[in-house]
Amino acid sequence: MTPAWLALVTVVGAGFGLGLFLTVHELLPASPALGPALARLQPQPGEVPGRRTAWQRLTSRAHPIVPATDLRLLGRTPEEFVTSLAVVTLIGLALPSTLLGLLALIGRGFGPGVPVIAALICAAFLVALLYRDVASKAAEARRECRRAVCLFIDLAALQRAAGRGTEESLRRAASKGSGWVFTRIRQALLRAELEVTPPWTGLHRLGADMGVPELGDLGDIMQSAGVSGAQVYRTLRARAASLRGQIRADELARAELRTSQLEIPGALLLIVLMLLALYPFLARLLAGPQVN
């Protein structure tokens, strides 16, 4: 084996080994991050700049390219997203170069600009896939969050109908539900209690952080009850009914979109069949009359 082949096999083997290690590392269950959980419950008033790592300073400068609202909704940090962004960019830059290098070793030559263009296109494609993956997961989580908020509003209305106070109604309603949305709501209410602020302030903050304005609407309704003593049972039930109608309309729109998308493969198949049926006639027409 020549030294060039030995070096190539070593590089390819190291790449596959690194990919296998990263895959196993991502599949293994990770330990819960205690620091972010404590930060959500009681954030520090300020951070000491000298204690921040270089990677944290870099990710803070990359804030314009980070979908912060979607990441907060998914429970991910900007550092994790920037790390994923750097990894997929490096993979996109290295994969075409490796494949073209293997082809060059078997005698397939390429121009000097082809590897660069292929690497840039592959890296841009993988970065776009990463953004699309985050956006699609955030949209799905936001739909789930809206359904949970609708249930939370109904529970809060029932607690108010039972004669409980505003803050007690919110706490009891949050304790009745399960799932990650109700966990976030309980954390927001606990954080507001630790900061000695009204619970609707925590709901406003949580709704703004996750991009779910329905939580802010619930905070406004409960604020009117806590400040002016307004009777909010009918208002809560009307808001829950309105939100259910919006969710139903969105689901119907998504179903119609999926149905229309299913018609595209059928139309393409029909076009292919028509071309196959017309091909003999077109071939004979284009060939012209045969001269004996």
TAQUI-V714234 format. One record per pair of residues at least 24 apart in sequence whose ideal C-beta (glycine too) atoms are under 10 Angstrom apart, sorted by the first residue. I is the first residue (numbers start at 1). J is the second residue. D is the distance in whole Angstrom. If there is no record, write none. Layout:
((I | J | D) (I | J | D))
This chain:
((4 | 105 | 8) (5 | 105 | 8) (8 | 98 | 9) (8 | 101 | 7) (8 | 102 | 8) (8 | 105 | 7) (11 | 94 | 10) (11 | 98 | 8) (11 | 101 | 9) (12 | 98 | 7) (12 | 101 | 9) (12 | 102 | 8) (15 | 91 | 9) (15 | 94 | 7) (15 | 95 | 9) (15 | 98 | 7) (19 | 91 | 8) (22 | 87 | 8) (22 | 91 | 10) (33 | 75 | 9) (33 | 77 | 9) (35 | 77 | 10) (36 | 75 | 8) (36 | 76 | 10) (36 | 77 | 7) (37 | 75 | 10) (37 | 187 | 8) (40 | 72 | 10) (40 | 75 | 10) (40 | 184 | 9) (40 | 187 | 6) (40 | 188 | 8) (40 | 190 | 9) (40 | 191 | 7) (40 | 206 | 10) (40 | 209 | 9) (41 | 187 | 6) (41 | 188 | 9) (41 | 190 | 6) (41 | 191 | 5) (41 | 193 | 10) (41 | 194 | 7) (41 | 195 | 10) (42 | 190 | 9) (42 | 191 | 7) (42 | 194 | 6) (42 | 195 | 8) (43 | 191 | 8) (43 | 195 | 9) (53 | 79 | 9) (55 | 79 | 7) (55 | 82 | 8) (55 | 83 | 8) (55 | 86 | 10) (56 | 82 | 10) (58 | 82 | 7) (58 | 86 | 10) (59 | 83 | 8) (59 | 85 | 10) (59 | 86 | 10) (62 | 86 | 10) (65 | 127 | 10) (65 | 131 | 9) (66 | 134 | 10) (67 | 131 | 7) (67 | 134 | 6) (67 | 135 | 7) (67 | 138 | 7) (67 | 211 | 10) (68 | 209 | 9) (68 | 211 | 10) (69 | 138 | 8) (69 | 142 | 10) (69 | 208 | 9) (69 | 209 | 7) (69 | 210 | 7) (69 | 211 | 4) (69 | 212 | 10) (70 | 131 | 9) (70 | 134 | 5) (70 | 135 | 6) (70 | 136 | 10) (70 | 137 | 8) (70 | 138 | 4) (70 | 139 | 8) (70 | 141 | 8) (70 | 142 | 9) (70 | 210 | 9) (70 | 211 | 7) (71 | 134 | 7) (71 | 138 | 8) (72 | 138 | 9) (72 | 184 | 10) (72 | 206 | 10) (72 | 208 | 10) (72 | 209 | 5) (72 | 210 | 6) (72 | 211 | 8) (73 | 134 | 10) (73 | 137 | 9) (73 | 138 | 5) (73 | 139 | 10) (73 | 141 | 5) (73 | 142 | 6) (73 | 145 | 7) (73 | 184 | 9) (73 | 209 | 8) (73 | 210 | 4) (73 | 211 | 6) (73 | 212 | 8) (74 | 134 | 7) (74 | 137 | 6) (74 | 138 | 6) (74 | 140 | 10) (74 | 141 | 6) (74 | 142 | 10) (74 | 180 | 10) (74 | 210 | 9) (75 | 141 | 9) (75 | 180 | 8) (75 | 184 | 9) (75 | 210 | 10) (76 | 134 | 8) (76 | 137 | 10) (76 | 138 | 10) (81 | 130 | 8) (81 | 131 | 10) (81 | 134 | 7) (84 | 127 | 10) (84 | 130 | 6) (84 | 133 | 9) (84 | 134 | 9) (85 | 126 | 9) (85 | 127 | 7) (85 | 130 | 6) (85 | 131 | 9) (87 | 126 | 9) (87 | 130 | 9) (88 | 122 | 10) (88 | 123 | 8) (88 | 125 | 9) (88 | 126 | 4) (88 | 127 | 6) (88 | 128 | 10) (88 | 129 | 8) (88 | 130 | 5) (89 | 119 | 10) (89 | 122 | 10) (89 | 123 | 5) (89 | 124 | 9) (89 | 126 | 7) (89 | 127 | 6) (89 | 130 | 9) (90 | 123 | 8) (90 | 126 | 10) (91 | 122 | 8) (91 | 123 | 8) (91 | 126 | 6) (92 | 118 | 10) (92 | 119 | 7) (92 | 120 | 8) (92 | 121 | 8) (92 | 122 | 4) (92 | 123 | 3) (92 | 124 | 7) (92 | 125 | 7) (92 | 126 | 4) (92 | 127 | 7) (92 | 129 | 10) (92 | 130 | 10) (93 | 118 | 10) (93 | 119 | 5) (93 | 120 | 8) (93 | 122 | 7) (93 | 123 | 5) (93 | 126 | 9) (94 | 119 | 8) (94 | 122 | 9) (94 | 123 | 9) (95 | 119 | 8) (95 | 122 | 6) (95 | 123 | 9) (95 | 126 | 9) (96 | 120 | 9) (96 | 121 | 8) (96 | 122 | 5) (96 | 123 | 9) (97 | 122 | 9) (138 | 210 | 9) (138 | 211 | 8) (141 | 180 | 8) (141 | 181 | 9) (141 | 210 | 8) (141 | 211 | 10) (141 | 212 | 10) (142 | 210 | 7) (142 | 211 | 6) (142 | 212 | 6) (142 | 214 | 10) (143 | 247 | 8) (143 | 250 | 7) (143 | 251 | 8) (143 | 254 | 9) (144 | 179 | 8) (144 | 180 | 8) (144 | 181 | 7) (145 | 179 | 10) (145 | 180 | 9) (145 | 181 | 5) (145 | 184 | 8) (145 | 185 | 10) (145 | 206 | 10) (145 | 207 | 10) (145 | 210 | 6) (145 | 211 | 9) (145 | 212 | 5) (145 | 214 | 8) (145 | 215 | 8) (146 | 181 | 9) (146 | 212 | 7) (146 | 213 | 10) (146 | 214 | 6) (146 | 215 | 10) (146 | 243 | 7) (146 | 244 | 10) (146 | 246 | 8) (146 | 247 | 6) (146 | 250 | 8) (147 | 179 | 10) (147 | 181 | 8) (147 | 243 | 9) (147 | 244 | 9) (147 | 247 | 6) (147 | 251 | 10) (148 | 177 | 7) (148 | 178 | 9) (148 | 179 | 6) (148 | 180 | 9) (148 | 181 | 4) (148 | 182 | 6) (148 | 184 | 9) (148 | 185 | 8) (148 | 212 | 9) (148 | 214 | 10) (149 | 181 | 7) (149 | 182 | 10) (149 | 185 | 8) (149 | 203 | 10) (149 | 207 | 9) (149 | 210 | 10) (149 | 212 | 6) (149 | 213 | 10) (149 | 214 | 5) (149 | 215 | 6) (149 | 217 | 9) (149 | 218 | 7) (149 | 239 | 10) (149 | 240 | 9) (149 | 243 | 7) (149 | 247 | 10) (150 | 214 | 8) (150 | 218 | 10) (150 | 239 | 9) (150 | 240 | 6) (150 | 241 | 9) (150 | 242 | 9) (150 | 243 | 5) (150 | 244 | 6) (150 | 246 | 9) (150 | 247 | 7) (151 | 176 | 9) (151 | 177 | 6) (151 | 179 | 9) (151 | 181 | 9) (151 | 182 | 9) (151 | 240 | 8) (151 | 243 | 10) (151 | 244 | 10) (152 | 176 | 9) (152 | 177 | 6) (152 | 181 | 8) (152 | 182 | 7) (152 | 185 | 6) (152 | 203 | 10) (152 | 214 | 9) (152 | 215 | 8) (152 | 218 | 7) (152 | 240 | 9) (153 | 214 | 8) (153 | 215 | 10) (153 | 217 | 9) (153 | 218 | 6) (153 | 221 | 8) (153 | 222 | 10) (153 | 235 | 10) (153 | 236 | 6) (153 | 237 | 8) (153 | 238 | 10) (153 | 239 | 6) (153 | 240 | 4) (153 | 241 | 10) (153 | 242 | 10) (153 | 243 | 7) (153 | 244 | 10) (154 | 236 | 8) (154 | 237 | 7) (154 | 239 | 10) (154 | 240 | 5) (154 | 241 | 9) (154 | 243 | 10) (154 | 244 | 9) (155 | 182 | 9) (155 | 236 | 10) (155 | 240 | 9) (156 | 218 | 7) (156 | 221 | 9) (156 | 222 | 7) (156 | 225 | 10) (156 | 232 | 9) (156 | 233 | 9) (156 | 236 | 6) (156 | 239 | 10) (156 | 240 | 9) (157 | 221 | 10) (157 | 232 | 8) (157 | 233 | 6) (157 | 234 | 9) (157 | 235 | 9) (157 | 236 | 4) (157 | 237 | 5) (157 | 238 | 9) (157 | 239 | 9) (157 | 240 | 7) (158 | 233 | 9) (158 | 236 | 9) (158 | 237 | 9) (159 | 233 | 10) (159 | 236 | 10) (160 | 221 | 10) (160 | 222 | 9) (160 | 225 | 7) (160 | 231 | 8) (160 | 232 | 6) (160 | 233 | 5) (160 | 234 | 10) (160 | 235 | 10) (160 | 236 | 7) (160 | 237 | 10) (161 | 233 | 5) (161 | 234 | 10) (161 | 236 | 9) (161 | 237 | 9) (162 | 233 | 10) (165 | 225 | 9) (165 | 226 | 8) (166 | 198 | 9) (166 | 199 | 8) (166 | 200 | 8) (166 | 221 | 10) (166 | 222 | 5) (166 | 223 | 8) (166 | 224 | 9) (166 | 225 | 5) (166 | 226 | 4) (166 | 227 | 9) (166 | 229 | 9) (166 | 230 | 10) (166 | 232 | 8) (167 | 192 | 9) (167 | 193 | 9) (167 | 198 | 8) (167 | 199 | 5) (167 | 200 | 9) (167 | 222 | 8) (167 | 225 | 10) (167 | 226 | 7) (168 | 199 | 10) (169 | 199 | 9) (169 | 222 | 8) (169 | 225 | 9) (169 | 226 | 10) (169 | 232 | 9) (169 | 233 | 10) (169 | 236 | 9) (170 | 198 | 10) (170 | 199 | 5) (170 | 200 | 8) (170 | 202 | 9) (170 | 203 | 8) (170 | 218 | 9) (170 | 219 | 9) (170 | 222 | 6) (170 | 226 | 9) (171 | 199 | 7) (173 | 218 | 10) (173 | 236 | 10) (174 | 199 | 9) (174 | 203 | 10) (181 | 206 | 10) (181 | 210 | 9) (181 | 212 | 9) (181 | 215 | 10) (184 | 209 | 9) (184 | 210 | 7) (184 | 212 | 10) (184 | 215 | 9) (185 | 215 | 8) (185 | 218 | 10) (188 | 215 | 8) (188 | 219 | 10) (198 | 222 | 9) (198 | 223 | 7) (198 | 226 | 6) (198 | 227 | 9) (199 | 223 | 9) (199 | 226 | 8) (200 | 224 | 9) (200 | 225 | 9) (200 | 226 | 7) (200 | 227 | 9) (214 | 239 | 8) (214 | 240 | 10) (214 | 242 | 10) (214 | 243 | 6) (214 | 246 | 9) (214 | 247 | 10) (217 | 242 | 9) (217 | 243 | 8) (218 | 243 | 10))
